[in-house]
Amino acid sequence: MSSGELLPCSAEAITEELLGDAISLIEPQTIQEALKAVVHYFREEEEYSSVSVDQFSNALGKVLQGFGFDVVFDQDPGVNLRIEKTDLRKLATETTGQGFELFFFQQLRQEVRANLQRSPNIIQFNGLRDCVKQIVGAERWCSRCRRMHGQIVAYLRTCLDQDSRRDCALLIK
């Protein structure tokens, strides 16, 4: 994003947005090979963990041009990402004193389902570290915190896998 904020999204989604209607003019196998080449380049050769849409579109354009296509992307591709955000600290505070852990996980499941009903591309959960310490009742990070952290992340992944009917990324901070 122009603000410098990082947003996870699939190479396929970006490619669809970048190519628009022209995507139907290129064989799906060719697009897949181009995507593999671009992802391999950034991951393996450049060792990047993230790239901008501009970097991705430039690399994809070069690969497709290498395949013989005349590719020109708009200067500012309009990637329409819908993000639903949830503050885990607030959720933990709301469930304090109500059969805490069990009620927290029930509320978490309801939150995932509510977010999915709004058809986002990304569901973002913020404040995991503070949420975990609050649930565990710890002032400092400890082994109980690590276990609870793992349980929450695994639970969110499971909820998303079971309830999502389309591509939706999970971002936990």
trRosetta pair geometry for C-beta under 8 A, 3 or more apart (Angstrom, degrees):
i j d omega theta_ij theta_ji phi_ij phi_ji
1 4 6.8 -55 78 23 82 18
1 5 4.7 -4 48 54 131 88
1 6 7.9 -140 15 -71 95 18
1 7 6.4 70 -30 -4 110 115
6 50 5.6 -9 -140 -177 127 163
7 81 5.7 106 154 124 151 173
7 83 7.1 -104 -133 -72 121 133
7 122 6.4 -123 -166 -28 97 164
7 171 8.0 -80 -144 -59 57 157
8 122 6.5 131 63 -111 83 126
8 169 4.9 -159 100 166 111 157
8 171 5.8 166 20 -79 120 112
9 13 5.2 -98 170 73 104 132
9 14 6.0 116 110 -50 117 96
9 79 7.1 162 60 -180 172 135
9 81 6.3 -107 -75 -98 134 125
9 121 6.5 3 -112 155 104 129
9 122 7.3 -80 -78 -57 80 114
9 169 6.6 -121 -97 -16 45 147
10 13 4.5 96 61 2 88 100
10 14 7.1 -158 94 -2 49 84
10 167 6.5 -67 -1 -171 140 141
10 169 7.5 -176 -36 -63 83 115
11 14 5.8 -56 -150 40 34 110
11 15 6.1 36 152 -22 67 109
11 35 4.9 127 130 -156 131 109
11 38 6.9 158 -150 84 134 119
11 39 5.7 -76 -61 -66 159 114
11 56 7.2 -155 -127 -156 82 131
12 15 5.7 -56 -146 37 29 112
12 16 6.4 32 155 -21 64 104
12 35 6.7 12 -75 -122 65 158
13 16 5.8 -51 -149 33 30 112
13 17 6.5 26 154 -15 63 108
13 79 7.9 81 133 -149 98 105
13 121 7.2 114 -163 -149 160 126
13 167 6.8 -163 -66 116 122 152
14 17 5.8 -60 -151 40 31 110
14 18 6.0 29 154 -19 68 110
14 53 6.3 -159 -144 -128 123 89
14 56 5.8 0 140 122 153 149
14 57 7.6 -124 161 -66 112 81
14 77 7.9 83 -165 112 80 149
14 79 6.4 -20 -116 -108 74 128
15 18 5.7 -55 -141 39 30 110
15 19 5.9 12 166 -5 67 113
15 23 7.3 106 139 -108 87 120
15 31 6.4 125 158 -170 146 111
15 34 7.9 130 -126 95 138 114
15 35 6.2 -65 -51 -85 152 111
15 60 6.5 -169 -106 -142 92 154
16 19 6.5 -65 -138 46 21 97
16 20 7.9 92 163 -73 51 24
16 23 6.0 -3 -127 -69 59 162
17 20 7.3 15 -179 -66 28 64
17 77 6.0 105 129 165 104 119
17 78 7.1 -133 -178 83 114 58
17 79 5.2 81 137 -106 167 70
17 80 7.3 -178 -120 16 130 76
18 53 8.0 180 -74 -175 112 99
18 57 5.3 -178 -125 -114 140 103
18 60 6.8 88 99 85 162 150
18 73 5.5 -32 -164 -121 100 124
18 77 5.2 -33 -101 -126 73 154
19 22 4.8 -117 179 74 83 94
19 23 4.1 103 110 -66 129 85
19 26 7.3 -80 -156 20 149 130
19 31 7.9 -64 -26 -118 165 124
20 23 6.8 180 77 -13 26 94
21 24 6.5 -37 178 16 58 108
22 25 5.2 -47 -168 25 62 118
22 26 7.2 43 144 -12 78 102
23 26 6.3 -68 -158 39 40 101
23 31 7.0 38 -153 -91 89 150
26 30 5.3 -113 173 79 97 125
26 31 5.5 108 115 -55 121 97
26 64 7.5 -50 -116 -139 152 117
26 69 6.6 -8 -96 -92 119 150
27 30 4.3 91 66 1 92 106
27 31 7.2 -162 93 -6 50 82
28 31 5.6 -54 -150 36 37 112
28 32 6.3 38 153 -20 68 105
29 32 5.6 -52 -148 36 32 113
29 33 6.4 32 154 -18 65 105
30 33 5.8 -54 -148 36 30 110
30 34 6.4 31 153 -19 64 106
30 64 8.0 82 151 -122 107 81
30 67 6.0 119 -163 -174 115 158
31 34 5.7 -55 -148 37 31 112
31 35 6.3 33 153 -20 66 105
32 35 5.7 -53 -148 35 31 112
32 36 6.4 33 154 -20 64 105
33 36 5.7 -51 -147 35 32 113
33 37 6.4 34 153 -21 63 105
33 67 8.0 120 89 -85 119 137
34 37 5.7 -55 -151 34 31 113
34 38 6.4 27 154 -16 66 106
34 60 6.1 75 153 -149 115 77
34 63 4.5 139 -146 120 89 128
34 64 5.5 24 -126 -69 150 76
34 67 6.7 -74 -76 -19 111 141
35 38 5.9 -57 -147 38 31 108
35 39 6.1 25 159 -13 67 110
35 60 7.5 9 -91 -115 56 107
36 39 6.0 -58 -143 42 27 107
36 40 6.0 29 158 -20 64 111
37 40 5.8 -57 -145 38 25 112
37 41 6.3 30 155 -24 62 107
37 63 5.0 148 88 -128 135 141
38 41 5.7 -53 -150 31 29 114
38 42 6.6 17 159 -8 64 106
38 56 6.6 77 168 -152 136 72
38 59 4.7 122 -133 122 101 118
38 60 5.3 -13 -77 -77 153 71
38 63 5.9 -105 -57 -14 92 149
39 42 6.2 -61 -148 42 30 102
39 43 5.8 15 162 -7 68 118
40 43 6.1 -65 -135 48 24 102
40 44 5.2 -18 -175 19 67 122
40 45 7.2 57 137 -8 70 98
41 44 7.2 -51 -102 51 9 85
41 45 5.1 -35 -154 36 50 124
41 46 6.4 38 149 -4 67 105
41 59 6.2 -169 79 -162 145 137
42 45 7.5 -6 -46 53 10 84
42 46 5.2 -39 -139 50 41 122
42 48 4.6 -57 -179 49 89 118
42 51 5.3 -69 -140 -42 148 137
42 55 7.6 99 -102 136 127 121
42 56 7.8 -26 -50 -96 151 75
42 59 7.1 -115 -50 -24 104 177
43 46 7.7 58 19 54 13 79
43 47 7.2 27 173 -109 32 31
43 48 6.9 -82 -82 57 34 69
44 47 7.3 -6 -178 -71 12 60
48 51 5.5 64 131 -62 148 90
51 55 4.3 -117 -178 86 105 130
51 56 5.2 127 110 -54 123 87
51 59 7.9 -23 171 7 159 137
52 55 4.6 101 53 5 80 99
52 56 6.9 -145 94 -2 43 87
53 56 5.6 -56 -147 41 32 113
53 57 6.0 31 156 -20 67 108
53 77 5.9 -132 155 56 130 115
53 79 5.9 -140 -107 -20 150 139
54 57 5.9 -54 -140 37 26 107
54 58 6.3 28 158 -19 62 107
55 58 6.0 -57 -150 35 27 111
55 59 6.4 21 156 -13 64 109
56 59 6.0 -62 -149 40 28 107
56 60 6.0 26 156 -17 67 111
57 60 5.7 -54 -140 41 31 111
57 61 6.1 38 156 -25 64 107
57 73 4.7 -80 177 46 128 173
57 77 6.1 164 -77 -15 150 139
58 61 5.7 -55 -149 33 27 115
58 62 6.6 26 154 -18 62 104
59 62 5.8 -54 -152 34 32 111
59 63 6.5 29 153 -17 66 105
60 63 5.8 -56 -149 37 33 110
60 64 6.2 27 156 -14 67 108
60 71 7.7 -119 120 153 80 159
61 64 6.0 -59 -144 41 28 106
61 65 6.1 30 155 -21 64 108
61 71 4.5 -162 -139 105 78 124
61 72 7.5 66 -137 -94 129 26
61 73 6.1 -109 -72 -11 126 109
62 65 5.6 -54 -145 37 29 113
62 66 6.4 36 151 -23 62 103
63 66 5.5 -52 -155 31 33 116
63 67 6.8 28 148 -14 63 103
64 67 5.5 -54 -153 37 39 111
64 69 4.4 -48 161 60 95 125
64 71 4.6 70 90 -33 128 147
65 68 7.6 101 -176 -36 33 6
65 69 6.2 -96 -88 69 36 66
65 70 7.2 55 -112 -108 82 32
65 71 5.7 -113 -57 27 83 103
73 77 6.0 -38 176 -63 115 113
74 77 5.5 133 65 -81 100 59
74 78 7.7 0 78 -11 147 79
81 121 4.7 -98 -147 54 72 142
81 122 6.2 17 -179 3 111 113
82 118 7.3 -148 153 132 130 96
82 119 6.7 39 81 106 153 71
82 120 4.4 -134 110 -130 94 62
82 121 5.2 119 46 2 69 85
82 122 7.4 174 88 31 48 71
83 120 5.9 82 -121 -160 17 124
83 121 7.0 -44 -70 58 59 84
83 122 4.6 -16 -112 72 81 106
83 123 7.7 160 -159 -94 60 22
83 124 5.7 15 -175 -5 107 119
84 115 3.9 156 117 -150 153 102
84 118 5.7 124 -80 68 130 131
84 120 4.3 -123 -10 -45 99 154
84 122 7.4 -176 28 95 64 57
84 123 5.1 -18 66 -116 101 70
84 124 7.0 173 84 26 46 73
85 124 4.7 -22 -106 74 73 105
85 125 7.8 159 -158 -86 56 26
85 126 6.4 15 -170 -9 103 113
86 91 6.7 27 166 -40 107 130
86 111 5.3 82 -124 172 153 132
86 115 6.7 -81 -41 -65 118 134
86 123 7.4 8 2 180 109 90
86 124 7.2 170 24 91 66 55
86 125 5.1 -20 69 -110 99 70
86 126 7.1 178 85 23 46 75
87 90 4.1 60 95 9 113 112
87 91 6.7 168 94 -12 60 84
87 126 5.4 -31 -110 70 59 101
87 127 5.4 42 -164 13 71 138
88 91 5.3 -54 -146 39 39 115
88 92 6.2 41 154 -22 69 103
88 125 5.3 57 -48 177 109 100
88 126 6.5 -163 8 81 87 42
88 127 4.5 -165 53 82 86 93
88 128 5.4 53 46 -87 159 48
88 130 7.6 144 90 70 97 83
88 131 3.7 -52 131 -58 109 155
88 152 7.7 63 -146 -177 143 146
89 92 5.8 -55 -150 36 29 110
89 93 6.4 30 151 -19 64 107
89 126 7.7 -46 2 109 95 80
89 127 3.9 -82 -23 162 98 149
89 130 4.8 2 -94 98 113 121
89 131 5.2 -122 -78 -69 49 80
89 134 6.9 113 -138 -7 69 148
90 93 5.6 -54 -149 36 32 113
90 94 6.3 33 153 -21 65 107
90 127 7.6 95 -2 59 71 160
91 94 5.8 -54 -148 35 30 112
91 95 6.5 13 159 -7 63 111
91 104 6.9 100 139 -148 97 81
91 107 5.7 169 -166 122 103 127
91 108 6.6 91 162 -81 149 73
91 111 6.6 -41 -107 -52 140 155
91 131 7.0 14 64 -127 95 127
92 95 6.2 -69 -148 43 29 101
92 96 7.0 55 151 -54 63 87
92 104 6.2 20 -112 -125 63 124
92 130 7.9 -165 41 118 147 77
92 131 4.4 168 -30 -144 139 80
92 134 4.6 106 139 89 141 134
92 135 5.7 -101 -139 -56 122 87
93 96 5.9 -27 -158 -14 35 116
93 134 7.1 -56 -66 178 65 157
94 107 7.0 166 93 -156 116 163
95 98 5.5 -105 -166 50 60 112
95 100 6.1 112 131 -143 95 54
95 103 4.7 175 -159 109 111 106
95 104 4.5 157 100 -80 161 70
95 107 5.5 -137 -71 4 128 149
96 100 6.3 11 -130 -111 39 102
96 134 7.6 -78 -82 164 111 111
97 100 6.8 47 -26 -70 17 91
98 103 4.5 -6 105 5 98 177
99 102 4.8 -41 143 56 106 111
99 103 4.7 114 78 -27 87 107
100 103 6.2 -71 -137 41 10 103
100 104 6.1 13 165 -24 58 111
100 135 6.6 156 156 -143 116 74
101 104 5.5 -55 -146 32 28 116
101 105 6.6 21 160 -14 64 104
101 135 6.3 89 -94 -169 79 112
102 105 6.1 -58 -153 36 30 106
102 106 6.5 30 150 -18 64 106
103 106 5.5 -52 -149 36 36 114
103 107 6.2 35 153 -18 67 106
104 107 5.8 -58 -150 38 29 109
104 108 6.2 33 151 -25 64 107
104 135 6.3 -2 -59 -111 175 121
105 108 5.3 -47 -143 32 35 118
105 109 6.6 39 155 -21 64 100
105 155 6.1 -92 -138 -166 104 158
106 109 5.9 -53 -154 32 31 110
106 110 6.6 29 150 -15 64 106
107 110 5.6 -55 -149 38 35 112
107 111 6.2 39 151 -24 66 105
108 111 5.6 -53 -149 33 31 115
108 112 6.6 33 152 -20 64 101
108 152 7.4 -136 -129 -145 163 87
108 155 6.6 53 111 123 144 127
108 156 7.0 -89 169 -82 121 81
108 159 7.2 -143 129 -41 92 162
109 112 5.8 -51 -151 33 32 111
109 113 6.5 29 152 -15 64 107
109 155 7.9 -85 -68 166 85 107
109 159 5.5 -156 -120 -116 71 130
110 113 5.7 -56 -148 39 33 111
110 114 6.2 34 154 -20 67 107
111 114 5.7 -52 -143 37 30 111
111 115 6.3 31 156 -19 63 106
112 115 5.8 -57 -150 37 28 111
112 116 6.3 27 154 -19 64 109
112 123 6.8 61 -133 175 71 163
112 156 6.8 173 -84 -141 131 70
112 159 4.3 80 78 140 172 134
112 160 6.3 -117 -161 -69 129 66
112 163 6.2 122 127 52 110 151
113 116 5.7 -55 -145 37 31 111
113 117 6.7 39 154 -28 63 101
113 159 7.7 -99 -45 -178 74 111
113 163 5.7 -110 -95 -159 76 154
114 117 5.8 -49 -156 23 32 116
114 118 7.5 25 150 -14 59 102
115 118 6.1 -63 -166 32 38 108
115 120 6.2 -39 168 10 90 130
115 123 4.8 88 138 -121 146 116
116 119 7.5 45 177 -75 46 34
116 120 7.4 -94 -107 27 36 88
116 123 7.3 -33 -65 -67 70 137
116 160 7.8 167 -75 -125 123 65
116 163 5.5 -173 4 130 170 113
116 164 5.8 -136 -127 -95 130 70
116 168 6.8 -84 -116 -48 87 178
119 166 7.4 20 -142 52 85 141
120 123 5.7 122 78 -67 137 68
120 168 6.2 81 86 -138 75 110
121 167 7.3 3 -143 111 70 91
121 168 6.4 -167 -166 -123 24 61
121 169 6.6 14 147 18 69 95
122 168 7.0 170 -87 -169 22 69
122 169 4.7 -20 -108 66 77 98
122 170 7.7 167 -157 -84 65 16
122 171 5.7 15 -175 -2 112 116
123 160 6.9 -161 42 -102 138 119
123 168 6.2 39 -12 162 99 114
123 169 7.4 -173 26 89 63 50
123 170 5.6 -17 65 -112 95 64
123 171 7.2 176 86 29 45 73
124 171 4.4 -18 -109 73 78 108
124 172 7.7 177 -157 -78 51 31
124 173 7.0 14 -175 -2 95 107
125 128 6.4 72 121 -65 105 97
125 156 6.5 -95 -6 -122 153 153
125 170 7.7 0 4 -172 104 86
125 171 7.2 175 26 92 63 56
125 172 4.8 -6 63 -116 105 73
125 173 7.0 -177 92 28 55 66
126 173 4.9 -7 -118 64 63 111
127 130 5.0 -51 -172 48 88 110
127 131 5.4 98 125 -32 89 101
127 173 7.3 38 -14 93 34 86
128 131 5.5 -61 -146 38 29 116
128 132 6.2 31 159 -23 67 105
128 149 6.7 83 155 -134 112 87
128 152 6.6 169 -148 103 103 143
128 153 7.7 41 -150 -67 146 89
128 172 5.5 53 -53 171 143 99
128 173 6.4 172 2 94 103 34
129 132 5.9 -53 -151 31 27 111
129 133 6.7 22 154 -13 62 106
129 141 7.5 -43 -160 -88 101 115
129 149 7.6 10 -102 -104 55 119
130 133 5.8 -55 -148 38 34 109
130 134 6.3 36 153 -21 66 107
131 134 5.7 -59 -152 36 29 112
131 135 6.4 26 154 -17 66 107
131 152 7.4 116 107 -124 124 168
132 135 5.9 -56 -147 36 30 109
132 136 6.1 16 160 -7 67 113
132 145 5.1 92 139 -155 119 83
132 148 4.9 147 -149 100 95 116
132 149 5.0 -4 -105 -72 155 78
132 152 6.7 -121 -85 0 96 144
133 136 6.0 -61 -138 48 28 103
133 137 7.9 -137 168 35 54 6
133 138 5.0 -100 -146 72 76 82
133 139 7.0 71 -174 -119 122 13
133 140 7.8 158 -127 59 122 4
133 141 7.0 -75 -83 -83 107 60
133 145 6.1 4 -83 -113 65 123
134 137 7.5 26 -179 -73 27 39
135 148 5.8 175 89 -173 126 149
136 142 7.4 -167 144 53 149 103
136 144 4.8 139 -150 122 130 113
136 145 5.3 -111 11 -82 165 68
136 148 5.3 -140 -61 -6 110 156
138 141 7.1 105 121 -100 134 19
138 142 5.3 -138 -143 14 155 114
138 144 6.5 156 -43 72 137 115
138 145 5.6 -95 52 -57 150 111
141 145 4.8 -119 -150 77 63 157
141 146 7.5 76 176 -50 95 79
142 145 5.1 108 50 5 58 103
142 146 7.4 -111 108 -5 37 88
143 146 5.5 -47 -150 31 38 114
143 147 6.6 38 153 -17 66 102
144 147 5.8 -54 -151 37 33 111
144 148 6.3 29 153 -15 66 108
145 148 5.8 -58 -145 40 31 108
145 149 6.0 39 154 -26 66 107
146 149 5.5 -51 -146 33 29 117
146 150 6.5 29 155 -16 62 105
147 150 5.8 -57 -154 37 30 111
147 151 6.4 31 150 -21 65 107
148 151 5.5 -52 -147 35 34 114
148 152 6.3 34 156 -20 67 103
149 152 6.1 -57 -150 34 27 107
149 153 6.4 22 155 -14 63 109
150 153 5.9 -57 -144 39 30 108
150 154 6.0 27 159 -16 66 111
151 154 5.9 -58 -144 41 27 109
151 155 6.0 28 156 -22 64 110
152 155 5.7 -56 -145 37 28 112
152 156 6.4 29 156 -19 64 105
153 156 5.9 -54 -149 35 29 110
153 157 6.5 29 153 -17 63 106
153 172 6.0 -162 -112 65 88 171
154 157 5.8 -56 -151 37 31 112
154 158 6.3 32 153 -20 65 107
155 158 5.6 -54 -147 37 31 112
155 159 6.3 34 154 -21 65 105
156 159 5.7 -52 -146 35 31 112
156 160 6.3 28 156 -17 64 107
156 170 6.1 144 140 -165 111 141
156 172 6.4 125 77 -75 163 130
157 160 5.9 -58 -149 38 29 109
157 161 6.2 29 154 -19 65 109
157 170 6.5 -157 -95 55 63 166
158 161 5.7 -56 -146 38 29 112
158 162 6.1 18 160 -12 66 112
159 162 6.1 -65 -145 42 25 104
159 163 5.8 -9 170 7 66 120
160 163 6.5 -70 -128 50 21 91
160 164 5.2 12 -179 -18 65 125
160 168 6.6 -139 -161 91 109 110
160 170 5.2 -102 -50 -63 167 128
161 164 6.9 -39 -105 32 12 102
164 167 7.9 53 159 -125 127 5
164 168 4.8 -135 -139 35 138 123
